Amino acid sequence: MRSEWPLICPPHNLGEVSRAIAAVIDNPEITTEDLMTIMPGPDFPTGGIILGTSGIKNAYRDGRGKVRIRGVAEIDDEGKKPRIIISEIPFQVNKSRMIEQMAALVREKKIDGITDIRDESDKDGIRVVIELKRASQPLTVLNQLYKHTSLETTFGIINLAIVDVQPKVLGLHSIIHEYIRHRREVVRRRTEFDLKRAEERQHILKGLLLALDRIDEVIATIRASKTSEEASTALVEQFGLDAVQADAILKMQLRRLAALEHQKISDEKDILAREIEGYSTILANEKNILAVIREEITVLGEKYGNDRRTRIAPFEGDIDKEDLIEKRDMVVSLTGDNYIKSMPLETYRGQHRGGRGIIGMATKEDDVVRTVFTASTHDYLLCFTSAGRVYWLKVYDIPEASRTGRGKAIVNLLNLNEERVTAIIPVSEFSDDKFFLFVTKDGMVVKIPQAEFSRPPRANGINAITLRETDELVHVKSIDAISDLILTTRFAESPV
C-alpha cells in the first residue's frame, strides 16, 4: 500500500444516495447505522474493494475517516505458469504508474517471482497480466504487490461543506439533513415562482375571455379612441379591467377572434386553475414539500442509478459475521468419500468404565471416517486436495449434523475440479514459525510457512504447491521449526 490521497468527499452510488435521502425524509430520527444498511459506503467509478467498514463508519459518524481500497486481482494457475490478472484498480490510481512501480520492484529484487508484466487493457476494461515463475507462490507475490504498490491505497475522507456561510465537517445524517433543508428552500421558491407566473397568466386570460365575449363593444371602444393609451384607459373604465389586461387585449391578434382560439384560451385557463391549486397545496404544508423532494430524488435514482461497482469486504477490526457467532469447540469429521460435518464437542459426553460406546457417524457402505479433529467455530480450515490446491473454510461454515448423520458432501462447500480433499488442517492463527509440510505420491516434500496462507483469495482456491503432471498430493501436516520428521515407504524399508 503506497498512496494516500487528499482528504475529500468520495463518490457514492446514486441509487443508494436517493434511497438514503428518502429514508431520512420518512424517518428524520433514523440512525447512521440504519442508513449504512441502505448506503454502505463510497462507490468508486473504477470499482475495487474497500477493506473493512471502520473508516466508513468514522466518516459517516464524525465526517472524517480513511478507507483502504484494493484493486481486484485473481490468481490464474490453470496454465503452465501461474499468473495474476488485475481487472480493477483503486480510485485515482494511474495504471501506467502502477505498472512502473511493479517493474521497479522486480528490477530492485524487492519482489521475486515475476517474469513479465503486460497491459492488455482495451475499451472493455482494465486487464493487467503479471506472469510468474513456475515455482513461485502466487499468493505471496500478490500480497507483496498489495503492500508495496498502489494496487492497494488509502483514501482519506473529509465531508466538508459550507453551511450558513460557515465551513463545517458533517456526518452522513447531517449531510442528508442539510441537503433536504436546501431542497426545501429550492422547491418552495420554485413553486412560489411557478404559482406567481400561473396566476399572472390566468389573470390575463380572464381579460381576454371577457373581451372575446363582448368583442363588438371592445372593438367599438378601441376604434373610438385616438391613441392606444386612450384605448387602454377606456377599456379599464368600461369593462372593469386593469392595465395589464387592457394591454393584453390591445396586443391580441385578429386570429384570436376565431371560435377555436376562444376554446383554446378557455382550456388553457382551466389547466392553469388546476396547476395553481397544485402549487397552493404544496406550499400549504411542509410535508407536501418533503413529498415533492422525495418523489424527485426517487425518480432521479431510478433513472440514472446503476449497480454498485465497489465491493466492501470484511477486514481486521470489523464487526462481521464472526462477531455474531458464539465461540464453541466443535468436532469436525471427514470421510474417505469426502463427506464432512461438525458437531458440538459436548455431543460426545463422557462415559463410565465399561461403557459400550456410541455411534459417532453414519457412513455409506465401503466409506470410512478418515479425519476427526476439534476446532473452534472461528478457526480456519485449510482444505488441501490431491491436485495440490488449497481452499479456505471457516468451521462455522461446516453444516452441523446429528451424531449419527452422514454430513454433507464437501463438493457442495468447495469449488472442486476433479480432485478430492486429502487433508484438512484447522488453523486459529497464521504465523511464520509454523509450517505446512506437503508430501506427494512421488515422494516430493515441501515445507511452506503458514503465514503465506493467511489471505484467503477467492472461492475456487489456489495452488498450494506445484505438482508434476503424474504426481498428486497425498498428505499435509502442520509442523513447527523444531519438529523431527520420519518418512518411510509403504513397505517400511528405509526410514529417512
C-alpha positions as CSV (number, residue, x, y, z in Angstrom):
1,M,0.0,0.0,0.0
2,R,1.8,3.1,-1.2
3,S,-0.5,6.0,-1.8
4,E,-2.7,8.2,0.4
5,W,-5.0,10.6,-1.4
6,P,-6.0,14.1,-0.2
7,L,-9.0,14.3,2.2
8,I,-12.1,14.8,0.1
9,C,-15.7,13.6,-0.1
10,P,-15.7,10.4,-2.2
11,P,-18.2,9.5,-4.9
12,H,-21.2,7.4,-4.0
13,N,-23.8,5.3,-5.7
14,L,-26.7,7.5,-6.9
15,G,-29.3,4.8,-6.3
16,E,-28.2,4.3,-2.7
17,V,-28.0,8.0,-2.0
18,S,-31.5,8.6,-3.3
19,R,-32.8,5.8,-1.1
20,A,-30.9,7.1,1.9
21,I,-32.4,10.6,1.4
22,A,-35.9,9.1,1.1
23,A,-35.3,7.2,4.4
24,V,-34.3,10.3,6.3
25,I,-37.5,12.1,4.9
26,D,-39.6,9.2,6.1
27,N,-37.8,8.9,9.5
28,P,-35.8,12.0,10.5
29,E,-34.6,10.1,13.6
30,I,-33.0,7.3,11.6
31,T,-29.6,6.3,12.9
32,T,-26.3,6.3,11.0
33,E,-26.1,2.6,11.4
34,D,-29.5,2.1,9.8
35,L,-28.5,4.5,7.0
36,M,-25.4,2.3,6.3
37,T,-27.7,-0.6,5.6
38,I,-29.0,1.4,2.7
39,M,-25.8,3.3,1.8
40,P,-23.0,1.0,3.0
41,G,-20.1,3.2,1.7
42,P,-18.4,5.0,-1.1
43,D,-18.8,3.6,-4.6
44,F,-15.9,4.4,-6.9
45,P,-16.3,4.5,-10.7
46,T,-13.1,2.3,-11.0
47,G,-14.6,-0.4,-8.8
48,G,-12.1,-2.1,-6.4
49,I,-12.6,-3.4,-3.0
50,I,-12.9,-1.4,0.3
51,L,-11.3,-3.3,3.1
52,G,-13.3,-3.0,6.3
53,T,-16.0,-0.6,7.4
54,S,-14.3,1.1,10.4
55,G,-13.1,4.0,8.2
56,I,-16.5,4.4,6.6
57,K,-18.2,4.4,10.0
58,N,-15.9,7.1,11.2
59,A,-16.5,9.2,8.1
60,Y,-20.3,8.8,8.3
61,R,-20.4,9.4,12.1
62,D,-17.9,12.2,12.5
63,G,-17.2,13.4,9.0
64,R,-13.6,12.2,8.8
65,G,-12.2,8.7,8.1
66,K,-9.9,6.7,6.0
67,V,-10.8,3.7,3.8
68,R,-8.4,1.2,2.4
69,I,-9.1,0.4,-1.3
70,R,-7.7,-2.7,-3.0
71,G,-7.7,-3.5,-6.7
72,V,-9.3,-6.6,-7.9
73,A,-6.8,-9.4,-8.8
74,E,-7.3,-13.1,-9.5
75,I,-4.7,-15.8,-9.4
76,D,-4.9,-17.9,-12.6
77,D,-2.9,-21.1,-12.2
78,E,-4.6,-23.1,-15.0
79,G,-1.8,-22.8,-17.5
80,K,1.8,-24.0,-17.4
81,K,2.8,-21.0,-15.3
82,P,0.7,-19.2,-12.8
83,R,-0.2,-15.6,-13.3
84,I,-2.0,-12.7,-11.6
85,I,-4.7,-10.9,-13.6
86,I,-5.7,-7.4,-12.4
87,S,-9.1,-6.3,-13.6
88,E,-9.9,-3.3,-11.4
89,I,-7.6,-0.7,-9.7
90,P,-8.2,1.7,-6.8
91,F,-9.8,5.1,-7.5
92,Q,-7.4,7.8,-8.8
93,V,-4.6,5.4,-9.3
94,N,-2.7,5.9,-12.6
95,K,-2.5,2.4,-14.2
96,S,0.8,3.2,-16.1
97,R,2.5,4.5,-12.9
98,M,1.3,1.4,-11.0
99,I,2.9,-0.9,-13.6
100,E,6.1,1.1,-13.4
101,Q,6.1,0.7,-9.7
102,M,5.8,-3.1,-10.1
103,A,8.5,-3.2,-12.7
104,A,10.9,-1.2,-10.5
105,L,10.3,-3.5,-7.6
106,V,11.1,-6.5,-9.8
107,R,14.3,-4.8,-11.0
108,E,15.3,-4.0,-7.4
109,K,14.6,-7.6,-6.5
110,K,12.1,-6.5,-3.7
111,I,9.6,-8.8,-5.3
112,D,10.7,-12.2,-6.6
113,G,8.8,-14.5,-8.9
114,I,7.6,-12.1,-11.6
115,T,8.8,-12.8,-15.1
116,D,6.7,-10.4,-17.2
117,I,4.1,-7.6,-16.8
118,R,1.7,-6.9,-19.7
119,D,-1.0,-4.3,-20.1
120,E,-3.8,-5.9,-22.1
121,S,-6.4,-3.2,-21.3
122,D,-8.9,-2.2,-24.0
123,K,-12.2,-0.5,-24.4
124,D,-13.9,-3.2,-22.5
125,G,-11.9,-2.6,-19.3
126,I,-8.6,-3.0,-17.4
127,R,-6.6,-6.1,-17.7
128,V,-3.0,-6.2,-16.4
129,V,-1.4,-9.6,-16.6
130,I,1.5,-10.5,-14.4
131,E,3.4,-13.7,-15.4
132,L,5.0,-15.6,-12.6
133,K,7.7,-18.2,-12.3
134,R,6.6,-21.8,-12.3
135,A,7.8,-22.4,-8.7
136,S,6.6,-19.1,-7.3
137,Q,3.9,-18.7,-4.7
138,P,1.3,-16.6,-6.4
139,L,-0.4,-15.6,-3.2
140,T,2.9,-14.4,-1.7
141,V,3.6,-12.3,-4.8
142,L,0.1,-10.8,-4.7
143,N,0.4,-9.9,-1.1
144,Q,3.7,-8.2,-1.8
145,L,2.0,-6.2,-4.6
146,Y,-0.7,-5.1,-2.2
147,K,1.9,-4.0,0.3
148,H,4.4,-2.2,-1.9
149,T,2.4,-0.8,-4.9
150,S,-0.7,1.4,-5.4
151,L,-2.7,-1.8,-6.1
152,E,-3.8,-1.0,-2.5
153,T,-4.2,2.6,-1.4
154,T,-5.7,4.6,1.4
155,F,-8.4,7.2,0.6
156,G,-8.9,10.0,3.1
157,I,-12.4,11.3,3.6
158,I,-13.5,14.6,4.9
159,N,-17.1,15.7,4.4
160,L,-16.5,19.5,4.4
161,A,-19.4,21.7,3.4
162,I,-20.5,25.3,3.6
163,V,-23.4,25.6,6.0
164,D,-24.9,29.0,6.6
165,V,-21.8,30.7,5.2
166,Q,-19.5,28.7,7.5
167,P,-17.4,25.6,6.7
168,K,-18.4,22.5,8.7
169,V,-17.4,18.9,8.8
170,L,-20.6,16.8,8.7
171,G,-21.5,13.2,9.3
172,L,-23.8,11.3,6.9
173,H,-27.0,12.1,8.7
174,S,-26.1,15.8,8.9
175,I,-25.2,15.9,5.2
176,I,-28.5,14.5,4.2
177,H,-30.3,16.8,6.6
178,E,-28.6,19.8,5.1
179,Y,-29.4,18.6,1.6
180,I,-33.0,18.2,2.4
181,R,-33.1,21.7,4.0
182,H,-31.6,23.1,0.9
183,R,-34.0,21.3,-1.3
184,R,-36.9,22.5,0.8
185,E,-35.9,26.1,0.0
186,V,-35.4,25.3,-3.7
187,V,-38.8,23.6,-4.0
188,R,-40.5,26.4,-2.1
189,R,-39.0,29.2,-4.2
190,R,-39.6,27.3,-7.4
191,T,-43.2,26.6,-6.5
192,E,-43.8,30.2,-5.5
193,F,-42.3,31.4,-8.8
194,D,-44.5,28.9,-10.8
195,L,-47.5,29.9,-8.8
196,K,-47.0,33.6,-9.4
197,R,-46.4,33.1,-13.1
198,A,-49.5,30.9,-13.4
199,E,-51.7,33.4,-11.6
200,E,-50.4,36.2,-13.8
201,R,-51.2,34.3,-16.9
202,Q,-54.6,33.3,-15.6
203,H,-55.4,36.9,-14.9
204,I,-54.6,37.9,-18.5
205,L,-56.7,35.0,-19.8
206,K,-59.6,36.2,-17.8
207,G,-59.3,39.6,-19.5
208,L,-59.0,38.0,-23.0
209,L,-62.1,35.9,-22.4
210,L,-64.1,38.9,-21.3
211,A,-63.0,40.8,-24.4
212,L,-64.0,37.9,-26.6
213,D,-67.4,37.6,-25.0
214,R,-68.0,41.3,-25.6
215,I,-65.9,41.7,-28.7
216,D,-68.2,44.2,-30.6
217,E,-68.2,46.6,-27.7
218,V,-64.4,46.2,-27.2
219,I,-63.7,46.9,-30.9
220,A,-66.1,49.9,-30.9
221,T,-64.3,51.3,-27.8
222,I,-60.8,50.8,-29.4
223,R,-62.0,52.5,-32.7
224,A,-63.4,55.4,-30.8
225,S,-60.1,56.1,-29.1
226,K,-57.4,58.4,-30.7
227,T,-54.4,56.7,-29.1
228,S,-53.5,53.3,-27.6
229,E,-53.2,55.0,-24.1
230,E,-56.7,56.4,-24.5
231,A,-58.0,53.0,-25.6
232,S,-56.4,51.3,-22.6
233,T,-57.9,53.8,-20.2
234,A,-61.3,53.3,-21.9
235,L,-61.1,49.5,-21.6
236,V,-60.3,49.8,-17.9
237,E,-63.1,52.2,-17.2
238,Q,-65.9,50.5,-19.3
239,F,-65.1,46.8,-18.7
240,G,-63.7,46.7,-15.2
241,L,-60.2,45.5,-16.4
242,D,-56.8,46.5,-15.1
243,A,-54.0,48.0,-17.1
244,V,-52.3,44.6,-17.6
245,Q,-55.4,43.0,-19.0
246,A,-56.2,46.0,-21.2
247,D,-52.7,46.0,-22.6
248,A,-53.0,42.3,-23.5
249,I,-56.3,42.9,-25.3
250,L,-54.8,45.7,-27.3
251,K,-52.0,43.3,-28.3
252,M,-54.4,40.5,-29.2
253,Q,-54.1,39.3,-32.8
254,L,-57.1,39.2,-35.0
255,R,-56.9,35.4,-35.4
256,R,-57.8,35.1,-31.7
257,L,-61.3,36.2,-32.7
258,A,-62.0,32.7,-34.2
259,A,-64.2,30.4,-32.1
260,L,-61.4,27.7,-32.0
261,E,-59.0,30.2,-30.5
262,H,-61.6,31.2,-27.9
263,Q,-61.8,27.5,-26.9
264,K,-58.0,27.2,-26.6
265,I,-57.9,30.2,-24.2
266,S,-60.7,28.7,-22.2
267,D,-58.9,25.3,-22.0
268,E,-55.6,27.0,-21.0
269,K,-57.4,28.9,-18.2
270,D,-58.8,25.6,-16.9
271,I,-55.3,23.9,-16.9
272,L,-53.8,26.9,-15.1
273,A,-56.5,26.7,-12.5
274,R,-55.5,23.1,-11.7
275,E,-51.8,24.0,-11.7
276,I,-52.5,26.9,-9.3
277,E,-54.4,24.5,-7.0
278,G,-51.5,22.1,-7.1
279,Y,-48.9,24.8,-6.3
280,S,-51.0,26.1,-3.5
281,T,-51.4,22.6,-2.0
282,I,-47.6,22.1,-2.0
283,L,-47.0,25.5,-0.3
284,A,-49.7,25.0,2.3
285,N,-47.9,22.2,4.1
286,E,-44.2,21.3,4.9
287,K,-45.0,17.6,4.5
288,N,-46.1,18.3,0.9
289,I,-42.8,20.0,0.1
290,L,-41.0,16.9,1.5
291,A,-43.1,14.6,-0.5
292,V,-42.1,16.5,-3.7
293,I,-38.4,16.2,-2.7
294,R,-38.8,12.5,-2.0
295,E,-40.5,11.9,-5.3
296,E,-38.0,13.8,-7.3
297,I,-34.9,12.2,-5.7
298,T,-36.5,8.7,-6.1
299,V,-37.1,9.3,-9.9
300,L,-33.6,10.6,-10.2
301,G,-32.1,7.5,-8.6
302,E,-34.3,5.1,-10.6
303,K,-33.5,6.9,-13.9
304,Y,-29.7,7.4,-13.5
305,G,-28.7,5.0,-10.8
306,N,-26.7,1.9,-11.6
307,D,-25.3,-1.2,-9.8
308,R,-22.6,-0.8,-7.2
309,R,-19.2,-1.2,-8.6
310,T,-17.1,-1.1,-5.4
311,R,-17.4,-4.1,-3.1
312,I,-16.9,-3.8,0.7
313,A,-15.0,-6.8,2.2
314,P,-14.5,-7.6,5.9
315,F,-11.2,-6.6,7.4
316,E,-9.4,-6.8,10.8
317,G,-11.2,-4.9,13.5
318,D,-14.6,-5.0,11.7
319,I,-17.7,-6.3,13.3
320,D,-18.6,-9.1,10.8
321,K,-20.2,-12.5,10.7
322,E,-17.8,-14.0,13.2
323,D,-18.7,-11.4,15.9
324,L,-22.2,-12.7,15.8
325,I,-21.3,-16.4,16.2
326,E,-20.6,-17.9,19.5
327,K,-17.1,-19.4,20.0
328,R,-17.6,-23.1,20.6
329,D,-15.4,-26.2,20.3
330,M,-16.6,-28.4,17.5
331,V,-15.8,-31.9,16.4
332,V,-15.2,-32.0,12.6
333,S,-15.1,-35.3,10.7
334,L,-14.3,-36.1,7.1
335,T,-14.8,-39.5,5.4
336,G,-12.9,-41.1,2.6
337,D,-15.7,-40.2,0.2
338,N,-15.3,-36.5,1.3
339,Y,-18.4,-36.2,3.4
340,I,-17.9,-33.6,6.2
341,K,-19.9,-32.5,9.2
342,S,-19.4,-30.7,12.5
343,M,-20.9,-31.3,15.9
344,P,-20.6,-29.5,19.3
345,L,-17.9,-31.2,21.4
346,E,-20.4,-31.8,24.2
347,T,-22.2,-34.2,21.9
348,Y,-19.7,-36.8,22.9
349,R,-20.4,-36.9,26.6
350,G,-18.0,-38.8,28.9
351,Q,-19.0,-42.3,29.7
352,H,-18.2,-44.5,32.7
353,R,-16.0,-47.6,32.8
354,G,-17.4,-50.5,30.9
355,G,-19.4,-48.3,28.6
356,R,-20.4,-49.7,25.1
357,G,-19.6,-46.6,23.2
358,I,-21.9,-44.7,20.8
359,I,-22.2,-44.3,17.0
360,G,-20.1,-41.3,16.1
361,M,-21.1,-41.1,12.4
362,A,-23.2,-43.0,9.9
363,T,-21.4,-43.7,6.6
364,K,-22.2,-45.2,3.2
365,E,-21.2,-48.7,2.5
366,D,-17.4,-49.0,2.0
367,D,-16.9,-45.4,3.3
368,V,-14.9,-44.8,6.4
369,V,-14.2,-41.9,8.7
370,R,-10.7,-40.7,7.7
371,T,-10.2,-37.5,9.7
372,V,-11.5,-36.3,13.1
373,F,-10.3,-33.2,15.0
374,T,-11.6,-30.5,17.3
375,A,-11.5,-26.8,16.4
376,S,-13.2,-23.5,17.4
377,T,-16.1,-22.2,15.3
378,H,-13.8,-19.2,14.5
379,D,-10.9,-21.3,13.2
380,Y,-9.9,-21.5,9.6
381,L,-10.0,-24.9,7.9
382,L,-7.4,-25.2,5.1
383,C,-8.6,-27.9,2.7
384,F,-5.8,-29.4,0.6
385,T,-6.6,-31.5,-2.4
386,S,-4.9,-34.2,-4.4
387,A,-4.2,-31.6,-7.2
388,G,-2.1,-29.6,-4.8
389,R,-4.7,-26.9,-4.3
390,V,-5.9,-25.3,-1.1
391,Y,-9.3,-23.9,-0.2
392,W,-10.3,-21.9,2.8
393,L,-13.4,-22.6,5.0
394,K,-14.4,-21.4,8.4
395,V,-15.5,-24.0,11.0
396,Y,-18.8,-22.2,11.3
397,D,-19.3,-22.8,7.5
398,I,-19.4,-26.6,8.1
399,P,-23.0,-27.6,8.4
400,E,-23.9,-29.1,11.8
401,A,-25.3,-32.6,11.8
402,S,-26.6,-35.1,14.3
403,R,-24.3,-37.6,15.9
404,T,-25.4,-40.3,13.5
405,G,-25.8,-38.0,10.5
406,R,-23.5,-38.6,7.4
407,G,-22.9,-34.9,6.9
408,K,-22.6,-33.0,3.6
409,A,-20.5,-33.7,0.5
410,I,-17.6,-31.3,0.6
411,V,-18.0,-30.6,-3.1
412,N,-21.1,-28.5,-2.0
413,L,-18.8,-26.3,0.0
414,L,-15.8,-26.0,-2.2
415,N,-15.4,-25.5,-6.0
416,L,-13.5,-28.7,-6.6
417,N,-12.5,-29.7,-10.1
418,E,-12.0,-33.5,-10.4
419,E,-10.0,-33.5,-7.2
420,R,-10.5,-34.9,-3.8
421,V,-9.7,-33.4,-0.4
422,T,-6.7,-35.3,1.1
423,A,-6.1,-33.2,4.2
424,I,-7.9,-30.7,6.4
425,I,-6.0,-28.7,8.9
426,P,-7.6,-26.3,11.4
427,V,-5.6,-23.0,12.0
428,S,-6.5,-20.4,14.6
429,E,-3.5,-18.2,13.9
430,F,-1.2,-18.0,10.9
431,S,2.5,-17.5,12.0
432,D,5.9,-17.5,10.4
433,D,7.3,-20.0,12.9
434,K,4.8,-22.7,11.9
435,F,4.8,-24.6,8.6
436,F,2.8,-26.9,6.4
437,L,4.6,-30.0,5.3
438,F,3.5,-31.3,2.0
439,V,4.1,-34.9,0.9
440,T,3.3,-36.1,-2.7
441,K,2.8,-39.6,-4.1
442,D,6.1,-39.5,-5.9
443,G,8.0,-38.7,-2.7
444,M,8.3,-34.9,-3.1
445,V,8.4,-33.0,0.2
446,V,7.8,-29.2,0.6
447,K,7.7,-27.0,3.7
448,I,5.9,-23.6,3.4
449,P,5.3,-21.1,6.3
450,Q,1.7,-21.0,7.3
451,A,1.8,-17.2,7.2
452,E,1.8,-17.4,3.4
453,F,-1.7,-18.8,3.5
454,S,-3.2,-16.1,5.7
455,R,-5.2,-14.2,3.0
456,P,-8.0,-16.3,1.5
457,P,-8.0,-15.1,-2.1
458,R,-11.2,-16.5,-3.7
459,A,-13.8,-19.2,-3.6
460,N,-12.1,-21.6,-6.1
461,G,-8.8,-21.7,-4.2
462,I,-5.2,-21.5,-5.3
463,N,-2.3,-23.8,-6.0
464,A,-0.6,-24.6,-2.6
465,I,2.2,-26.4,-4.4
466,T,3.1,-27.1,-8.0
467,L,3.0,-30.8,-8.9
468,R,4.4,-32.8,-11.7
469,E,1.9,-34.0,-14.3
470,T,1.7,-37.5,-12.9
471,D,2.1,-36.6,-9.2
472,E,-0.5,-35.8,-6.6
473,L,-0.6,-34.5,-3.0
474,V,-1.3,-37.3,-0.5
475,H,-0.7,-35.7,2.9
476,V,-0.3,-32.3,4.6
477,K,0.8,-31.9,8.2
478,S,1.2,-28.8,10.5
479,I,4.7,-28.6,12.0
480,D,6.9,-26.2,13.8
481,A,10.6,-25.2,13.2
482,I,12.0,-27.8,15.6
483,S,9.8,-30.8,14.6
484,D,11.6,-34.1,13.8
485,L,10.3,-35.9,10.7
486,I,10.4,-39.6,9.8
487,L,9.3,-40.6,6.3
488,T,9.0,-44.2,5.3
489,T,7.9,-46.1,2.2
490,R,4.7,-48.1,2.4
491,F,6.9,-51.2,2.8
492,A,8.7,-49.5,5.8
493,E,12.1,-50.4,4.2
494,S,14.2,-47.3,4.6
495,P,13.3,-44.5,7.1
496,V,14.6,-41.1,6.1
